[in-house]
Amino acid sequence: MMNNMHALVVGVVLMYLGQKALGSEIINGKKASSKSVPYMASVQNDGKHVCGGFLVSQDFVVTAAHCCQNCTKMSVVVGTHNLKRINERVMRYNVLKCRHPSFVNVSSGRDIMLLKLSRKKENHGKQRKPWKTVKLPNRSNKTIKAKTKCVVAGWGRTQTGGNVSVDDLRVVDVSTIDLKVCQREWSPYLRTPATLPQNIICAGGYETKKGACQGDSGGPLVCNGKAVGIVSFNYNNICDYPTLPNIYTDVSKYLPWIKEIMKKKKCKSFLSKKKEKKRKTWKTVKLPNKSKTITAKTKCIVAGWGYTQTGGNVSDDLRVVDVSTIDLKVCQRKWSPYTLPQNIICAGGYGTDKGFCQGDSGGPLVCNGIAVGIVSFNSYCNYPDVPNIYTDVSKYLPWIKEIMKKKTCVG
């Protein structure tokens, strides 16, 4: 946050890559043989394929962080190349999501997530070849050379606008692309700053008719027998290659994080225990004690690790900014013709160069020492334009108190 922090915009504005850039499907590939790619996993929501993934241990699957962000019944299927042939009892697993803590969206990178299986992987009958894990890179400072021959597999679309997924796993060979060439080709299509995220690999989709498409996100890019990349995004849902290189998360750059989670069998928090001991004691923040409307021009603060400008990068250091609340009638008038939701607070971003940005969603708006709001959405971060929108915490006090009392979510 410079003078602004940037909030996630839900249903108001799209990121420069947005949902249309997510994922990939296998283009101009072939049906995978029964003995090939035995590490593949299908990440599903309510029994339907959403993304790919790959088995890296008996109880962990790696996929992309942007996968299944809104899933309500997430599971993983391991042990079949045909999604019409699933033995529910032994092939489907419930999972614990370990999304990278610094992930915001695909445009900022860190598009990696580990899924801990509810039980260790099983083999499925004597007639089947045992399903195997795929090796990861053994060091984090290795850069994949351009023109390295690799393979990528998935159940995604086989053409632009085709079905979201196919029944049979498909595989295609692709070659890696020099990062400077990749950046040059992508630059005209990116908003300021016109740079691709860090820690990526580019392969396929450029000067070839082979690559990935929607539905293949999260699948592995395997080079010389090692899963070096994770399918992250392509351009605007377009799979009619050649156009632009496909983008993969560079697995090697996240090896310490991956190894720590796999060792501890649980998600890693932002702060290690050693760091916590050295820091000032962390405290809770008070909530409102009753449903109350915040007076306009109340002085408040908001904090976060989000972008410091539109299209920027997340901050390593927590940043804080002071903002003032805005009258709801004024707020609605400035957002017109868009009708704002109920139970909100407006503060910052209008008539000032201070506010929030992407990566700050979920953070608190604190007024007089009380967390009265939750960062929800804005329009852009180049203020002033329209007020920033926060959820009004006071309107949900009964629900909050019931959950905290029962120590479980209310159905």
N, C-alpha and C positions, 0 to 999 in steps of 0.2 A: 504494500500500500504506500504510494507516494503521498499525494494528497487524496488519493482514492484507493479503494479496494474493490474488487470486482466480483459480483455475485453471479451465480448460475442463473441463466434465464430459462425458465420453463414455460414453453408455450407463448413466449413473447418475441424473442429474437433467436436466431440460430447462430451457432458458432461458425467460424469460417469454413471448417470442415463439416461439422454437423453430422446428423444421423445419416445423411446421404453418402458420407465418405466411409462409414464404418464397414469393416469386414471385407470379405472377399469370397468368391466361389472358385472352384477349379474350372478353368477355361482351357479348352482344347487338350484335356487330359484323357486318361483312360481308366477303365474300371480296375480297381486295385485287386491283385490276386489274393487268394485266401492266406498265403504265407507272407505277404508283404505288410509293412507298416503295422506290426502287431501292438503298437503302443497307442494307437488312436482312441480318442474318447469323444463322445457326443455330449455336449452340455445342453440340457433341455429345461424347458419350463412347461409344467403341466403336461409332460409326456411328449412335447414337440421339440424338434431340434432347433437350437438357437445359434450355437457356436461350436467350434471344434475345440479340442484340448488334447493333451498328451500325457501319458503315464510316466512319471519320473521316479516313483518308488511304489512299494506295495500299497501305500495309503495316501499318495498325493498325486494330483493332476495339475498341470500348469495350463492356463488359458489367458485370454486378454482381460484387462481390468474393466474395459467398457462392456463386456459381455454380461447379460442378465442383470443390469443395474435395477431394472424394475420387475424382476421375476418374483413371483409369489410362491411358486412350487418348483423350486430348482432342484435338479438331480443330475447325475452323470451316468451315462451308459458306457460300460467298458466290456469288450469281449465279442463284438460282432462288427462285420463290415456292412451288413444289411440292416437298416433301421426298421424293416418290417419283421425281422426275426430277432426279437428280444425276449430272452428268458427273464421275466421281471424279477423272479426270486433271487437270481444270482448275478445278473448283469447290471441291475440298476442300484445306484447308491445315493443316499442322501449325503449332503456335503456341508462343510463349514467353509465359508468364504473368507479368504485372507487377501483382500485387495491391497495393492501397494498403498501405503498411507499418504503418499504425496501425489497420487493420481487425481487429476481434475477432469481432463478430457483428452481425446486422442491428439489434439493439436499441441498439448503441452508435454506429451510423452508419458513415460513411466506406465505404459499400458500393459501391465502384467498382474496376474492374480494366481494364487495357489488355492486349490480346493482340496480340503482334507476329507477323504472318504470316510463314511460312517463305520466301515469295517475294512479289513485288508482285502485286496483284490483276490478273487478266486479264479481257478481254472475251470473250464466248463465242459467237462466230459472227456473221456479217453480219446475220442476221435478227433478232437480239436488240437491244433497246435497251441501250447500254452501262450497266453498273452504276456508280452514282455515289456519292460521299461525301456526308454530310450536314454542314452547317455547325454549328459550336459557338458558344456565346455569345461575344461579343468582349470582355466585361469581367466581373469577378468580384463586383462590388458591386451588381449589378442584381437586384432582387426582382421575381418574376413577379406581376403584379396578379391579384387574385381574379377569377374568371369569364372568364379568358382562354381562348379556344377553341383546343384542341390535338387532336392525334391520337396514338394509341398502337397499335402493331401487334405481332403475335406468332403463334406456332404453338401456344400453350398451350390448356388446356382451355376449352371453351365453356359448361360448367356445373359446379356443385359435384359432385365425384365422377365426373366424366366421364373420358374417355381423357386420358392425360398430355399428348398432343399431337395436333394435327390435321395432315393432309397439306398443305392449302392455307393460305397466309398469310392472316390476317384482320386487319382494321383497324377501329377504332372511334373516334368523336370524343368527347372528354371535356372538361370545363371545370375549371380550377384552383379551389381552395378556400382561403379565407383561413386562414392558419396558426393564428390564435387559435381559430377555429371548429374546425379540425382537432384541435388539442390538447384542446379542451373535450370533443369527442365521443369521443376516444380515452382520456381520463383514467381513467374507471371500469374500463377493461380492462387497465391497466398496473399492474405492481407498483411499490412504492416504489423510487426516486423516480418518481412517475407522470408522466414527461415523455417525449415523443418525442425521438429523436436530433436533433442540430443539423444544419443544412445539408440540409434536405429541402424537397420540394415536395409538396403534397397535391392530388390530382386524381381525379375519378371515384369511383364506388363508394358515394357518399353522396347521398341525395335524387335518385338516378338509377338506372336499371337497366343502366347501361353502366360498364365498367371492365376491369380486368385480373385474371388468376387464375394458378394454378400452371402453370408452363411458359413464362410470358412474362417472368420475371425477366431483367434485363439488357437488355431492349428499350428503345428510346428514347421519351420523351415529347417530341413535336415541336410547338412553338408558333411560328407565323409563320416556318416554314421552318428553324428551328434546334432542335437536340437539346438541350433545357434540362434534361431529367431522365432518370433510369435507373430502370426498374421495380425496386423493392426488396422490399416486402412488403404483404400485406393481413392480414385477421384470421382466424386459425384455419382456413385452407383454405376459408373460406366465400365463395362467389361469387354467392350469391343476394341481389343488391343490391336496394334500398338498405340498407346497414348502416353501415359506417364508411368514411371516405376512404381511397383507396389511397395508399401512401407511395412517393415517388420520391427518389432521391439528386439533389441540386441540382448539376448539372455545373459551373455557373459558379464554385462555391466551390473547385474543384480544378483550375482552368485552369493555374496555374503548374506544378503537378505533371505534368499531362498534357503540356504543351508541352515540359518538360524531357526527359521520356521520349521523346517523338516526335522531338526534335532529336538526342538522343544515340543513339537506336535501341537503347537498353537500359534495364533497370530501374534506378530510382534507389535508392541505398542510404539508410540512416537518416542518415548523416553526410556532408556535402559535404566535398570535399578541403580547402577553406579552414578548416573547423571542425576537421578532423582535425589540421591542423598546429598549431593553437593548444592542442589538448588534450594531456594527458599521454600518452606513448606507450602504445598499447594492447598488451596482452600476452596470451599464451595461458594457459590454466589446465591444470594437470596432471590426468591421469586416473589411476585406481587402477592399480597394477602387477601385481595379481593378483586373482582372484575371492575376495572377502572379505566376510564378514558384519559389518555395522556394529553395534557394541555399543549397546544401549539407553542413552538419556540422553547421547549424544554431542552436544556443542555444535556447531552448524552455522549457516550463513547461506544465505538465498535472496534473489534480487533480481529485479526486473521492473518493467514499465511498466503492469501490469494494474490492475484495479479496486481501489479502496480500501474498498469495501463492496459487499454484495450489491445488484445492480441499479444500481451507480454508473457512473462513467465511467473510461476509461483515463487514466493519468497522463502528463503531458508529461515529467516528470522521473523518472529512474530512482530507485527506492526499494529499500531493503534492510531485512531483518528477521532477527533471530536466532531460531532454533528448535532444539528438541532432538529427537533420534530416539526412536522408541517401539518397544517390544518387539513383534515380529511377532504373537505369540500374543494379546497385548492388543489389537493393531490389528484382527486378524481377529474377535475377540470383539465389539468395538465396532461393526464393520461388519455383523455377522450380522443377518439371514440371508443377506446378499449374500456370495458367495464371491469373495474377492480373487484377482487373477491371481498367477502365480508371478513371481519375480525382481523384487520391489519393495522399497522402503524406506518406512517410515512416519515422518513427522516433522511436528510442529506441528499446530495446529487442534484438538487434543484436550487438555483440561485447561489451556488457555491461550487468550489472546485474540489470538495471533499466528499468521500463516500466509499462504497465497497465495490468489489469486482469479482470475477470468476475465481473460485477457490475459497471464498469467504462464506459461502452458503452454510447455514446451520450455526454460525457464530452468533453471539448475543449482542443485543442493543441494551446497554446498561445505563439507566438513568437514576441518579441519586442512590447508587449502590445496589439497585435492583434490576435483574434481568427481565425487562419488560417485553422485548421483542426477539425474534429469530430471523436472521438474514434469509430472505426468500428470493427476490428477483429484482433486476433493473432492466434498463434498455441497453445502454452502452456505458463505457467508463470514461468517455471524454466529456466530463461535466462542464457547465450545467446543461441539462436537458430536461429530464423528468425526475421526480422524487424516487428514491430507493424504497422498496417495499419490504416490510418485516411482518411476520406472523405475530399477532397480539397474544402473548403468553397468558395474560389474565383471563382470556375467554375460554381457556382450556384447563383451568385449575382443577375442577372436579375430576376430570379424566386423569390428569397427572397425579393427583393425590391418591386416587383409587389404585393406580398401577404401583405407585411407590409403597402403598400400604400392603397390597397383596403380594408384592415381589414377583409379579408375573403379568404378562400382557393380558389386557381385557379383550375377549373375543367379541 
